Amino acid sequence: MTDGNGFLNALRDIVGETHVLTTPADTEPYYVDWVGRTRGTALCVCLPASTQEVSAVVALCARDAVPVFPQGGNTSSCGGSVPLEEGRGILLSLRRMNRILSVEPENDAIVAEAGAILVEVKAAAEAADRLFPLSLSSEGSCAIGGNVSTNAGGTAALRYGTMRDLVLGLEVVLADGRIWDGLRILRKDNTGYDMKAMFVGSEGTLGIVTRVALKLFPLPRHRATAFVAVDTVAGAATLLGRCKAEFGPLLDAFELFSGSQLDIVCRHVEGNRRPIDSDHPWYVLMELQTRDGAKELSSRLEALIGEALEDGSAADAALAQSHAQAEALWRLRHSVSEANRRHGLNFTHDVAVPIGRIADFMQEADAAMASDFPEAEIFSVSHMGDGNVHYTAIFRPGAVKASGADARDLGARVTRKVHDIAVGLGGTFGAEHGIGQRYRASLQRYKSEVELDLFRAMKRALDPQGILNPGKVL
Ligand code: FAD
């Protein structure tokens, strides 16, 4: 590497003096993740304004073998978005590249820069009477390039798939600074390897995403939302099966809460209220969406829930009677991360198992936690419609000290147990958040040598110097 000042001055020449941040007050928000647990440092935060500037910055870093840590909205749930502790490298923030470039209703496509905030991409689509369906609780902060790089999932993946299913094309700056223009809006393109697929979910380790072309869908005008209490996870799975058979693609979301999760969401986040007064071990938040036939949709949902209450597969239910009531139900779901953060030292997992085995997963994981970590309180919320379970063990203040364990070591032991159980049931240890720094050990533990070899070969081919997001994924 050349001398630090020479390098920083060269960066300033590319992006402008004020877009290279070095003072701690300016850089701090970029160096710590949103939970405040993973922290790193870098030589600077660099904020380019165009693909050409990203390209020049990365070429400079390649020349001097300086690591590049790309960042979008910094909402990563696995320590993926912050630099490492050692302080080498630059943090490359896409924040200034936040423009919506075009909305094309006739092609059902939208094109945006990587730093565009998800909620703004959705609003631009809506203004053209179209839907961009990715829905995450973090959508007011996360950026579309980060969504691509993590292959984000969220609550509507049941109906529309994950980000991988929603990307039409990408523009990517490669590790040597060259620009790959794959920003196509085609539905069919069988001209060789699917390069865009390789970058989706690669967490900034293979290239820097600079522009994104996405699929749009008809904008639903009506929704029917319900909150249903069930006594068992198996009962929730039965209800899900019925909803899928009855409503097919109109079923937009099917989210399962443990009773304990609902309790702390109402206790820690102001304004939340229990939609059902009686206590139950599990609750489902479900939503149907349609463009036409609002009345019919609500009465069909009411009828299905009525049958479930009658035959005992549902224990109680509340149907939203207005937009405001539906929003209040969704607020419960969107408050989960905040409630967990406030409750104590939390270790959240992002596993997936086949839907029919979610009940086994819960039973085995709860038993393992009770025997090995009796101080832990257990909470869960699941995107049940696609088998994705966020299983969380929380240690209240004092519990970690009392157990005599170091927090990092404790987290590693809890995680290993949870991941072993999910993988043992034919599932995965990472469904939608990615690997980041936090789950690298699990990647090594559960992936076969053959798959790891393929990963390393891809990394070597695209980033031979290993400058793109080192310490993440591999
Ligand atoms: P960042 O956090 O900044 O980065 C994430 C990763 O992508 C990092 O490895 C980073 O280096 C890389 N990266 C970012 N931008 C680029 C780029 N332009 N080019 C190359 N690499 C890049 N996730 C879900 O999937 N489903 C959920 O339901 C969900 N709910 C959440 C709720 C809350 C409250 C929070 C805080 C997070 C949630 N997440 C969820 C996780 C997170 O929001 C997603 O992973 C999101 O896609 C990250 O986007 P970001 O812009 O914040 O990326």
Residues whose N, C-alpha, C, O or C-beta is under 5 A from the ligand:
A	BS01	FAD	W34 P70 Q71 G72 G73 N74 T75 S76 S77 G80 S81 L94 A114 S135 L136 S137 S138 C142 A143 G145 G146 N147 S149 T150 A152 G153 G154 T155 E203 G204 G207 I208 V209 S337 E432 H433
